[in-house]
Amino acid sequence: NVFITDNNNHPLEPNLRREMTLSKPGSRLWKFDSDAVVSKEVTIGDNVWIGRNVIILKGVNIGSGSIVGAGSVVTKDCPAYSVIAGNPAVVLKKLLTD
């Protein structure tokens, strides 16, 4: 039960959001390849543990060996071998590595 998104799923500009709301699904603004919807790659390193009900937003990189606490909203990059949690998620501690 984890939600990972690489886009906002809607335009950020109020006028375009209104246009999208008033248009039929499948129109220009409803398409993910529209220039009105910004996409950014999400990267999750090796051996990352992600708790239940976590939301990971576009453009986030989670470093290898990290743990993401349940219910967290990850809005920014997480360094490798870290425990992060919260809304927005923050680094709570660094993990020891071999």
N, C-alpha and C positions, 0 to 999 in steps of 0.2 A: 504494500500500500504506500508506494512512493510516487510523487509527481515530479517529473523532470521536464522542463520546458526550454526550448531554445529560441522562443520568441514571445512577444507580448500577447499574441493572438488577437490584437486589435491595434488600430492606429493610436498614437499618443495625443494627436491634435484633436481638440474638442469638435471642430467642424467636420473632420473626417470621421470621427466616431459617430456623430449624428447622422452623417450621410450613410455610414455602414448600417446603422440601426434602421434607417428608413428604406434601405435597399433590400432586394430579395437575396436570400442565401445563394451563393454561387456567383454573385456579381463581383466586380473587380476588387472591392475592399474585403470581401470574404475569403479571398484566395491568399494562401500563405506566402506565395511568391510575389505578392504585391509590394511595390516600393514603399507603401504606407506602413507595412509591418516589418519591424527590424528584427533580424535573426542574428544570434551569436552562438557559437559552438560551446557546448558544455563538455568538460573533460573530467573524467573520474579515474584516478590512478589505480594501480594494482593493490589488492588486499585492503580495500576500503570497506568498512562496515557502515551501513546506513540503516538507522532505526525506522520504526513504523511511522507513517504519516509525515514523513519529511517532504518538504518542497524545495527543489533546487531550481533557481532561476537562470535565465539565459546568461551566457558569457562566463559562468563560474568554472573555476578549476579547483578540484579537490585533490590534494597531494596524496601520494601513495601511503598506505599504512595508517590512514586517519580513521577516526570514528565520528560519525554524525549522530548526535542524540535524537531520540524519538521526538517527533513533533516540531523539529527545527525548521526554520525558513532560511535557506542559505542564499544570501544575496551577494556575497563577495568571495574572493578566492580564499582557500584554506591551505596553509602550508602542510607539507608532508609530516607524517607522524604527529598529528595533533588530535585532540579531542575538542570538538566544537558542538555547541548547542545553543538554543534560544531563538528568539524572534526579535530582531535578526540574529542569526547564529554568530557567536564570537568564540575565539579560542579560549578554552578553559584551562588547558594544560598541554604541555609537550610530552610525547611518549618517548621512552627510551628505545634505542635501536641497537641491534646486535652489531 
